[in-house]
Amino acid sequence: MSPLTPLACLVLLTASAMAQEAAPAPAAAPAPVVNAITETLVVQSPLPTVAPAFGNVLEFAGESLVVTGAILPRQPGSDGQIVTFQPQPDGGWKAQPQMPQVAGLMPGDFALQRLAVNADTLVTPIVRRQGSGELAWFARTQGPEAWRPGGTIKAPPGQRRMNFGGAIAMSGDLLAVGEVSVRPNMKEADYLTCPKVYLFRRTANGWEPQGSLQRDEAKKPWWFGCSLAMDGDTLAVGYPTLLKPFRSEQALGSLDVPMVCVYRRDGAGWKLEQEVSSKGGGQWLGFGNRIALKGDLMVVHSINPFEEGVDVLVYRRVDGSWRPEGALKPSGGVVSGRGFGFTLAIMGEAILVGDVSAVEGEDASGRVFVFRRQGEAWAEVARLKPAVKCMPRSFGSGLAVKAPWVAVGHVRNEAAGIEPGGALMFRLDPSLWDSGRPAP
């Protein structure tokens, strides 16, 4: 889920302490950190930014890095800023001089709270105040602004869905759009008892609808499509049984078991490949809250909607069947809470897990953990931490990878003097992620 206000971008429900092994007597120091890594460099917007939490939303578009932040316009027109950084021959990153904005916004609309990108296309949802949703899309240009507006994407005719764009995922010319929202202060009537996941394909004439995916309405699948991940012809759709993302929200539950629905595309369209159930893996009703997918590797975030409890679970597709491969846990020296798994990414053979609730010593800014399979289990092999100042519960709220680079959002905070916001760039050694190299 993506931030909508300065507070919502960092709120993670409540923090919890993770059990740690006692240090051997007589020393009382915490367990040693595995390969702690600080940023290689910092990139910042070339101009002052307007989003209260600029730097909290970022993705790689091909070789480029796109950084933005959620915006709530106060007047009609264009708003928000999309900053594009280009890699340089000397190993640095340079910002394009112009920053495109989302056009056609009205006061009270939300924009730029999430992105879906590929090398030449950028898509971002607009949540309209009057109760509708649509997507703004941009096409890549070689000009100084990097992106030019391409128009809007709406639900098919007759499908006016207020939460359209609640989750989005893109791979190549394919786009998946969910309509489950976790915006605060929603009424039960604002939720759909049987939401859909819409599919689109970009053509020379724009975006053409490719149908939709839906579950059995009799089982009240409230949360089908709350998270999406797509890679090639595989689409993973998160389907928790129950979520309660804000304390003020009602607990709306379906009659199914929690699962991730994996679909494959062939010449006849999209077909269900497997229902990856929480049975034998995640114990929480919030299984499928977030997903990362790359090739035959999938990572699933599972959360307890009511009390402390979170799992990050790994699955691998073998001979067409998704099989559990274990859970990810930090190695020690850190107190990790419900923020573990707030962001997920896969880079080569490595899995990266952001945890804005992580506290290490006196540092409560957050951490990003790097895991790799060692033998029959997954183990933490590196830990990313900021050397520059970051606000508490901010590091790890935005995460993007493009080997060998990992970008972690450096969230703007005017009161703390963190201006204008951008990203911390980590260049990881190939031994941490390259499939052809042994893990440390």
C-alpha positions as CSV (number, residue, x, y, z in Angstrom):
1,M,0.0,0.0,0.0
2,S,1.3,3.5,-0.7
3,P,1.3,6.7,1.3
4,L,-1.3,9.4,0.9
5,T,-0.4,12.0,3.6
6,P,2.8,12.9,5.4
7,L,1.6,10.8,8.4
8,A,0.2,7.9,6.4
9,C,3.4,7.4,4.5
10,L,5.2,6.4,7.7
11,V,2.5,4.9,9.9
12,L,2.7,1.1,10.1
13,L,-0.1,0.3,12.7
14,T,1.9,-0.6,15.9
15,A,5.5,-1.7,16.4
16,S,6.4,-5.0,18.0
17,A,9.6,-6.5,19.4
18,M,11.2,-9.5,17.7
19,A,12.7,-12.1,20.0
20,Q,16.4,-12.1,20.0
21,E,18.9,-14.6,21.2
22,A,20.7,-13.7,24.4
23,A,24.4,-12.8,23.9
24,P,26.8,-15.2,25.4
25,A,28.0,-14.2,28.9
26,P,29.6,-12.1,30.0
27,A,29.2,-9.8,27.0
28,A,25.8,-8.0,26.7
29,A,26.3,-6.6,23.2
30,P,23.7,-7.3,20.5
31,A,24.4,-10.0,17.8
32,P,26.8,-8.8,15.1
33,V,25.3,-7.3,12.0
34,V,25.9,-9.2,8.8
35,N,27.7,-7.2,6.2
36,A,26.3,-3.8,7.1
37,I,26.3,-1.5,4.0
38,T,25.8,2.2,3.8
39,E,24.8,4.2,0.7
40,T,27.2,4.6,-2.2
41,L,25.8,8.0,-3.0
42,V,22.7,10.2,-2.5
43,V,20.5,11.6,-5.3
44,Q,18.2,14.6,-4.7
45,S,15.7,16.5,-6.7
46,P,17.3,19.3,-8.6
47,L,14.5,21.7,-7.5
48,P,12.4,22.2,-4.3
49,T,9.7,19.6,-4.0
50,V,6.0,20.0,-3.2
51,A,5.0,16.5,-2.1
52,P,5.1,16.3,1.7
53,A,6.9,13.0,1.6
54,F,8.8,13.3,-1.7
55,G,11.2,10.3,-2.1
56,N,8.7,7.8,-0.7
57,V,7.7,6.5,-4.1
58,L,10.3,5.2,-6.6
59,E,10.8,2.7,-9.4
60,F,13.4,1.8,-12.0
61,A,12.3,2.5,-15.6
62,G,14.7,0.5,-17.6
63,E,18.1,1.9,-16.6
64,S,16.6,5.1,-15.2
65,L,15.4,5.8,-11.7
66,V,12.1,7.6,-11.2
67,V,11.4,9.3,-7.8
68,T,8.2,11.1,-6.7
69,G,5.9,11.4,-3.8
70,A,2.1,11.4,-3.1
71,I,0.4,14.7,-3.6
72,L,-3.0,16.1,-2.5
73,P,-3.7,19.1,-4.8
74,R,-5.2,22.3,-3.4
75,Q,-6.2,23.9,-6.7
76,P,-7.2,22.6,-10.1
77,G,-4.6,21.9,-12.7
78,S,-1.3,20.0,-12.8
79,D,0.5,19.0,-9.6
80,G,3.2,16.6,-8.3
81,Q,6.7,16.1,-9.5
82,I,8.3,13.2,-11.3
83,V,12.1,13.3,-11.2
84,T,14.1,11.0,-13.5
85,F,17.7,10.2,-12.8
86,Q,20.0,8.9,-15.5
87,P,23.1,6.7,-14.8
88,Q,26.4,8.3,-15.8
89,P,29.6,6.8,-17.2
90,D,31.5,7.8,-14.0
91,G,29.1,5.8,-11.8
92,G,27.0,8.8,-10.7
93,W,23.4,9.7,-11.4
94,K,22.1,12.9,-13.0
95,A,18.6,14.3,-12.8
96,Q,16.7,15.4,-15.9
97,P,16.2,19.2,-15.6
98,Q,12.4,19.1,-16.0
99,M,9.8,17.4,-13.8
100,P,6.6,16.3,-15.4
101,Q,3.3,16.7,-13.4
102,V,0.0,14.9,-13.4
103,A,-2.6,17.0,-15.3
104,G,-6.3,17.5,-14.8
105,L,-6.3,17.2,-11.0
106,M,-8.9,18.8,-8.8
107,P,-8.7,19.8,-5.1
108,G,-8.9,16.7,-2.9
109,D,-7.7,14.3,-5.5
110,F,-4.8,12.0,-4.7
111,A,-2.0,11.4,-7.2
112,L,1.4,9.8,-7.4
113,Q,0.9,7.4,-4.4
114,R,2.2,4.5,-6.5
115,L,3.9,3.8,-9.8
116,A,4.1,1.0,-12.4
117,V,6.8,1.5,-15.0
118,N,8.8,-0.2,-17.7
119,A,11.6,1.3,-19.9
120,D,9.2,3.5,-21.9
121,T,5.9,3.8,-20.0
122,L,4.9,5.2,-16.6
123,V,1.5,4.7,-15.0
124,T,0.2,6.2,-11.8
125,P,-3.4,6.2,-10.3
126,I,-5.5,9.2,-9.6
127,V,-8.1,8.8,-6.9
128,R,-10.8,11.3,-7.5
129,R,-12.4,13.1,-4.6
130,Q,-15.9,12.6,-6.0
131,G,-15.6,8.9,-5.8
132,S,-13.9,7.4,-8.9
133,G,-10.5,6.3,-10.0
134,E,-8.5,6.4,-13.2
135,L,-4.8,6.1,-14.3
136,A,-2.6,8.7,-15.8
137,W,0.1,7.4,-18.1
138,F,3.2,8.8,-19.6
139,A,5.4,7.8,-22.5
140,R,9.2,8.1,-22.5
141,T,10.8,10.9,-24.4
142,Q,14.3,12.0,-25.1
143,G,13.6,15.5,-24.1
144,P,14.6,17.2,-20.8
145,E,11.3,16.2,-19.1
146,A,11.9,12.5,-19.8
147,W,8.2,11.7,-19.8
148,R,5.3,13.2,-21.8
149,P,1.6,12.8,-20.8
150,G,-0.1,10.1,-22.8
151,G,-3.6,10.3,-21.5
152,T,-5.7,8.4,-19.0
153,I,-6.8,4.8,-18.5
154,K,-10.2,4.1,-17.2
155,A,-12.2,1.0,-16.3
156,P,-14.1,-0.4,-19.2
157,P,-17.4,1.3,-20.1
158,G,-20.1,0.7,-17.5
159,Q,-17.5,-0.1,-14.8
160,R,-17.2,3.1,-12.8
161,R,-15.2,1.8,-9.9
162,M,-14.2,4.3,-7.3
163,N,-11.1,2.4,-6.2
164,F,-9.8,1.6,-9.7
165,G,-6.0,1.7,-9.4
166,G,-5.8,0.6,-5.8
167,A,-3.0,-1.7,-6.9
168,I,-1.1,-1.8,-10.2
169,A,1.5,-3.9,-11.8
170,M,3.1,-3.8,-15.3
171,S,5.4,-6.1,-17.3
172,G,6.3,-5.2,-20.9
173,D,3.1,-3.9,-22.6
174,L,0.8,-5.6,-20.1
175,L,-0.9,-3.8,-17.2
176,A,-2.9,-5.2,-14.3
177,V,-5.1,-2.9,-12.3
178,G,-6.8,-3.8,-9.0
179,E,-9.7,-2.0,-7.3
180,V,-9.1,-2.7,-3.6
181,S,-8.2,0.4,-1.6
182,V,-6.9,0.8,1.9
183,R,-7.5,4.6,2.1
184,P,-8.4,5.8,5.5
185,N,-11.9,6.8,6.5
186,M,-13.7,4.6,4.0
187,K,-17.2,3.4,4.7
188,E,-18.3,-0.2,4.2
189,A,-20.3,1.0,1.2
190,D,-17.1,2.2,-0.4
191,Y,-15.7,-1.3,-0.7
192,L,-16.7,-3.8,-3.3
193,T,-17.8,-7.2,-2.1
194,C,-16.4,-8.7,-5.3
195,P,-13.6,-6.6,-6.8
196,K,-12.0,-7.3,-10.1
197,V,-8.5,-7.2,-11.5
198,Y,-8.6,-5.5,-14.9
199,L,-6.1,-6.3,-17.6
200,F,-4.8,-3.9,-20.4
201,R,-2.3,-4.1,-23.2
202,R,-0.6,-1.1,-24.7
203,T,-0.9,-0.8,-28.4
204,A,-0.2,1.9,-31.0
205,N,-3.7,3.2,-30.3
206,G,-3.4,3.4,-26.5
207,W,-4.4,0.9,-23.9
208,E,-6.8,-1.9,-24.9
209,P,-8.8,-3.8,-22.3
210,Q,-7.9,-7.5,-22.1
211,G,-10.7,-8.7,-19.8
212,S,-10.7,-9.1,-16.0
213,L,-10.2,-11.6,-13.2
214,Q,-12.7,-12.2,-10.5
215,R,-13.5,-14.6,-7.6
216,D,-16.7,-16.2,-6.5
217,E,-18.9,-13.4,-5.2
218,A,-20.7,-15.7,-2.8
219,K,-17.5,-15.9,-0.8
220,K,-17.3,-12.2,-0.4
221,P,-13.7,-11.7,-1.7
222,W,-13.3,-8.2,-0.3
223,W,-9.5,-8.1,-0.6
224,F,-8.9,-9.9,-3.9
225,G,-6.4,-7.8,-5.8
226,C,-5.1,-5.8,-2.8
227,S,-1.6,-6.5,-4.1
228,L,-0.4,-7.4,-7.6
229,A,3.0,-8.5,-9.0
230,M,3.6,-9.3,-12.7
231,D,6.6,-10.7,-14.5
232,G,6.3,-11.7,-18.2
233,D,3.2,-13.9,-18.6
234,T,2.8,-14.5,-14.9
235,L,0.5,-12.5,-12.6
236,A,0.3,-12.9,-8.9
237,V,-2.8,-11.5,-7.1
238,G,-2.9,-11.1,-3.4
239,Y,-6.1,-12.4,-1.8
240,P,-6.1,-12.1,2.0
241,T,-9.1,-13.3,4.0
242,L,-9.1,-10.2,6.1
243,L,-7.3,-6.9,6.5
244,K,-7.5,-4.1,9.0
245,P,-4.9,-1.6,7.7
246,F,-6.1,1.2,10.0
247,R,-7.3,0.9,13.6
248,S,-10.5,2.9,12.7
249,E,-11.4,0.5,9.9
250,Q,-13.9,-2.3,10.1
251,A,-12.7,-5.8,9.7
252,L,-14.2,-7.1,6.5
253,G,-13.6,-10.8,5.9
254,S,-14.2,-13.2,3.1
255,L,-15.2,-16.8,3.3
256,D,-12.2,-18.2,1.5
257,V,-8.8,-19.1,2.9
258,P,-6.0,-16.6,2.5
259,M,-4.1,-17.2,-0.7
260,V,-2.1,-15.7,-3.6
261,C,-3.8,-16.5,-7.0
262,V,-1.2,-17.1,-9.7
263,Y,-2.3,-16.7,-13.3
264,R,-0.5,-17.6,-16.5
265,R,-1.2,-16.1,-19.9
266,D,-1.3,-18.2,-23.1
267,G,-2.9,-17.8,-26.5
268,A,-6.4,-18.2,-25.0
269,G,-5.9,-15.6,-22.3
270,W,-5.2,-15.7,-18.6
271,K,-5.8,-18.9,-16.7
272,L,-5.4,-19.7,-13.0
273,E,-2.2,-21.6,-12.6
274,Q,-2.4,-22.2,-8.8
275,E,-4.0,-21.0,-5.6
276,V,-1.0,-20.6,-3.3
277,S,-2.7,-21.1,0.0
278,S,-1.4,-19.9,3.4
279,K,-1.9,-23.5,4.7
280,G,1.5,-24.9,5.6
281,G,3.1,-21.4,5.3
282,G,1.7,-18.1,6.6
283,Q,-0.4,-18.4,9.7
284,W,-2.1,-15.0,9.4
285,L,-5.4,-14.0,7.7
286,G,-3.5,-11.2,6.0
287,F,-1.5,-13.6,3.9
288,G,-0.9,-12.0,0.5
289,N,-0.9,-8.4,1.8
290,R,2.2,-7.7,-0.5
291,I,3.9,-9.7,-3.2
292,A,7.2,-9.6,-5.1
293,L,7.6,-11.8,-8.2
294,K,10.5,-12.5,-10.5
295,G,10.7,-15.6,-12.8
296,D,10.0,-18.6,-10.7
297,L,10.6,-16.9,-7.4
298,M,7.8,-15.3,-5.3
299,V,7.8,-13.5,-2.0
300,V,4.6,-13.1,0.1
301,H,4.0,-10.8,3.0
302,S,1.6,-12.1,5.6
303,I,0.3,-10.0,8.5
304,N,-2.0,-10.5,11.5
305,P,-4.7,-7.9,11.0
306,F,-5.4,-7.6,14.8
307,E,-2.3,-8.1,16.9
308,E,1.5,-8.5,16.5
309,G,2.6,-11.0,13.9
310,V,4.2,-10.8,10.5
311,D,5.8,-13.3,8.1
312,V,7.7,-13.0,4.9
313,L,7.6,-16.3,3.0
314,V,9.4,-17.5,-0.1
315,Y,7.9,-19.7,-2.8
316,R,9.5,-21.2,-5.9
317,R,7.9,-22.6,-9.0
318,V,9.2,-26.1,-9.8
319,D,7.7,-28.1,-12.7
320,G,4.8,-25.7,-12.9
321,S,4.0,-25.9,-9.2
322,W,4.6,-23.3,-6.5
323,R,6.3,-24.8,-3.4
324,P,7.1,-23.1,-0.1
325,E,10.8,-22.6,0.4
326,G,11.0,-21.1,3.9
327,A,10.6,-17.8,5.8
328,L,12.9,-14.8,6.0
329,K,14.1,-13.6,9.4
330,P,16.8,-11.0,10.3
331,S,19.9,-12.6,11.7
332,G,20.0,-10.5,14.9
333,G,21.1,-7.2,16.4
334,V,17.9,-5.5,15.4
335,V,14.4,-5.2,16.9
336,S,12.0,-5.7,14.0
337,G,8.3,-5.0,14.1
338,R,5.2,-5.0,11.9
339,G,7.0,-3.0,9.3
340,F,9.1,-6.1,8.3
341,G,8.0,-6.7,4.7
342,F,6.5,-3.2,4.1
343,T,8.5,-3.3,0.8
344,L,9.8,-6.3,-1.1
345,A,12.0,-6.7,-4.1
346,I,13.9,-9.5,-5.9
347,M,17.3,-8.9,-7.5
348,G,18.9,-11.9,-9.1
349,E,19.1,-14.6,-6.4
350,A,18.6,-12.1,-3.6
351,I,15.5,-11.0,-1.8
352,L,15.3,-7.5,-0.3
353,V,12.9,-6.8,2.6
354,G,12.3,-3.3,3.8
355,D,11.4,-2.7,7.5
356,V,10.6,0.9,8.5
357,S,10.0,-0.3,12.0
358,A,13.5,-1.8,12.5
359,V,15.5,-0.4,15.4
360,E,19.2,-1.1,15.6
361,G,20.9,0.3,18.7
362,E,19.8,4.0,18.9
363,D,18.9,4.2,15.2
364,A,15.2,3.9,14.6
365,S,15.2,5.0,11.0
366,G,14.6,1.6,9.5
367,R,16.5,-1.1,7.6
368,V,16.5,-3.0,4.4
369,F,17.6,-6.7,4.8
370,V,19.2,-8.7,2.0
371,F,18.6,-12.4,2.0
372,R,20.0,-15.2,-0.1
373,R,19.5,-18.9,-0.1
374,Q,22.3,-20.9,1.6
375,G,21.9,-24.6,1.4
376,E,18.3,-25.5,2.3
377,A,17.5,-22.2,4.0
378,W,17.4,-18.5,3.4
379,A,19.7,-16.3,5.4
380,E,20.4,-12.6,5.8
381,V,23.7,-11.8,4.0
382,A,23.7,-8.0,4.1
383,R,21.9,-5.2,5.8
384,L,21.4,-1.7,4.2
385,K,21.5,1.2,6.6
386,P,21.6,5.0,6.0
387,A,24.7,7.0,6.8
388,V,23.0,10.3,6.2
389,K,20.1,11.6,8.3
390,C,16.8,9.9,7.9
391,M,13.6,10.4,9.8
392,P,12.5,7.6,12.1
393,R,10.4,5.0,10.4
394,S,11.2,6.2,6.9
395,F,14.2,4.2,5.6
396,G,12.8,1.2,3.6
397,S,9.3,2.7,2.9
398,G,10.4,3.1,-0.8
399,L,12.5,0.4,-2.4
400,A,13.5,-0.3,-6.1
401,V,16.2,-2.5,-7.6
402,K,18.1,-2.7,-10.8
403,A,21.2,-4.8,-10.5
404,P,23.7,-3.8,-9.2
405,W,21.8,-0.8,-7.8
406,V,19.3,-0.7,-5.0
407,A,17.5,2.6,-4.5
408,V,15.9,3.3,-1.1
409,G,13.8,6.4,-0.7
410,H,15.2,9.4,1.2
411,V,12.0,10.8,2.3
412,R,11.6,14.6,2.5
413,N,10.9,16.1,5.9
414,E,10.7,19.9,6.0
415,A,10.8,20.2,9.8
416,A,13.9,18.0,10.0
417,G,15.6,19.9,7.2
418,I,15.7,16.8,4.9
419,E,15.1,18.7,1.7
420,P,14.2,18.3,-1.1
421,G,14.2,14.5,-0.9
422,G,15.4,11.8,-3.3
423,A,17.0,8.4,-2.9
424,L,19.9,6.6,-1.3
425,M,21.8,4.5,-3.9
426,F,23.5,1.3,-2.8
427,R,25.7,-0.5,-5.3
428,L,25.8,-4.1,-4.2
429,D,28.6,-6.5,-4.9
430,P,27.6,-9.3,-7.3
431,S,28.3,-11.9,-4.7
432,L,25.1,-10.8,-3.0
433,W,22.8,-11.3,-5.9
434,D,24.5,-12.8,-8.9
435,S,23.3,-16.4,-9.6
436,G,26.7,-17.3,-11.0
437,R,28.5,-16.3,-7.8
438,P,28.4,-18.1,-4.4
439,A,26.7,-16.3,-1.5
440,P,28.9,-14.8,1.2
